[in-house]
Amino acid sequence: MTAADLDRLVSLRREFHRHPEPAWREFSTTARLVEELRALDVDGIAVGAEAYDPGDRMAVPDADSLEEWLERARSRGVDDDLLAAMAGGHTGVVAWLDRGGGPSIGLRVDIDGLFIEESTDADHRPAAADFRSEVEGTMHACGHDAHMTWGLAALKSIAESDFAGRLVVFFQPAEETGGGGHPMAESEFAADLEYLLAVHVGLDHPTGTVVAGIEKPLAMAHLDVEIVGTSAHAGKAPNEGANALQAMGTALTNVYGIPRHAHGMTRVNVGRAEGGTASNVIADRAHLEAEVRGETTELMEWMKREFRRRVRSAAEMHGCEATVDVVSESPRADSDPELAGIVGEVARAVDGVEEVLPSAEFGASEDATFLMQRVQEEGGLATYLIVGTDHPTSHHTPTFDVDERSLAIGRDVLVETVLELAERGA
């Protein structure tokens, strides 16, 4: 890779870093991706609702939030035709090369940011080097800016090569909320893929390390709980009320008391709890936002059932009613050792790679598993690989950053793997 090539990767990554957007609101991000894709020698581009069935989306924000972020994109000069195509939160893009005579290969990268205010500390490199997020309260704190850069760079390199086959790159929205993987997996573009590569940067693996395939991603479900009681005067007639806050407190205790399971790891967390209006009013409403996870999809489903049962019981105990809605979810899907083995073999020959791990436990959740699962169910092979990077603090923190040396490593691993798969397929 030339110095100019690396400079281009760094420039792209920093541009994405400056302009993060949250799930299903990646209007400017999608438009920027389309601009880059149109400049490449790709054979097709599908934007938003052209790339998936909108009805398959999960965790879609309310209309006011979508409109606010769409108008932000409009104020940045995003093309009106593109905004019209993305209206209603139909973000994301799929691009492909059709070069015939070889295998069909998918590459999935994610594009959304997080609701985190980025650090202004002098020793935080994006702040010091003037590419800190320009969007208040929002940040690329998980490396998706690097992922998008890899997706574009891989397409460019493959398009300029003698690649024979079909390459489909999924620039997936809404990974952080678990909402975007399902519609892309259900789309026509995911049909009949022989191989799928999904990729993430870092995850506590240093620069120079490549994990060829993850194991044991946790199946996950995001849950919204509404508890409805009856309000009353807290001094004059508390007995006439049904206290939703009391029901919420009992529900919190109950769900954290779900026992561990003999068949594998389980997790539960309530990340947000709120309710009530005033100190002298018996609260008639409470709201919880929670998640459950399981080492297998079956264990996640068991956790969902137990969570729902315990919340409803807590509500009934206090004379209230509770509804539990699944906002989004994702299954477990493991990397195929055969494909991970090819990734590892390729990675060992890439400049800058110092260590290749055949596999590693993931310990978290990812909705790329929807795509992995579809490919595997249709007889193909899938792997979720990690390209290590030195990051000063953990993912999802205000001081997260990536070592930009990993941009070249990740691009080369992906490109050389695709070319190797094409050569073997031919």
Salt bridges, closest charged atoms under 4 A:
GLU15 OE2 - ARG32 NE 2.49
GLU35 OE1 - ARG32 NH1 3.42
GLU36 OE2 - ARG8 NH2 2.73
GLU36 OE2 - ARG32 NH2 2.85
ASP41 OD2 - ARG99 NH2 3.69
ASP43 OD2 - ARG99 NE 3.23
GLU68 OE2 - ARG72 NH2 3.07
GLU71 OE1 - ARG74 NE 3.23
ASP80 OD1 - ARG74 NH1 3.17
ASP98 OD2 - ARG166 NH1 2.68
ASP110 OD2 - ARG108 NH1 3.47
ASP110 OD2 - HIS144 NE2 3.23
ASP110 OD1 - HIS147 ND1 2.58
ASP112 OD1 - HIS144 ND1 3.17
GLU117 OE2 - ARG132 NH2 2.92
GLU118 OE2 - HIS17 NE2 2.88
GLU118 OE2 - HIS124 NE2 2.67
GLU134 OE1 - HIS19 NE2 3.97
ASP145 OD2 - ARG13 NE 3.01
ASP145 OD2 - HIS17 ND1 2.77
GLU160 OE2 - LYS156 NZ 2.92
GLU175 OE1 - HIS144 NE2 3.49
GLU176 OE2 - HIS144 NE2 3.36
GLU176 OE1 - HIS396 NE2 3.34
GLU226 OE2 - HIS287 ND1 2.57
GLU274 OE1 - ARG272 NH2 3.32
GLU289 OE2 - ARG272 NH1 3.47
GLU289 OE2 - HIS287 NE2 3.11
GLU291 OE1 - HIS222 ND1 3.96
GLU291 OE2 - ARG293 NE 2.79
GLU295 OE2 - LYS216 NZ 3.88
GLU301 OE1 - LYS304 NZ 3.21
GLU306 OE1 - ARG309 NH2 2.87
GLU306 OE1 - ARG310 NE 3.25
GLU329 OE1 - LYS304 NZ 2.85
ASP334 OD2 - ARG332 NH2 2.86
GLU345 OE1 - ARG424 NH2 3.28
GLU361 OE2 - LYS216 NZ 3.49
GLU366 OE1 - ARG108 NH2 2.93
ASP367 OD1 - ARG108 NH2 2.95
GLU378 OE2 - ARG374 NE 2.93
ASP390 OD2 - ARG405 NH2 3.52
ASP401 OD1 - ARG13 NH2 2.90
ASP401 OD2 - ARG125 NH2 2.88
ASP403 OD2 - ARG405 NH2 2.64
GLU404 OE2 - ARG13 NH1 3.05
GLU404 OE1 - ARG14 NH2 2.93
GLU404 OE1 - ARG125 NH1 3.13
ASP412 OD1 - ARG411 NH2 2.79
GLU420 OE2 - ARG424 NE 2.67
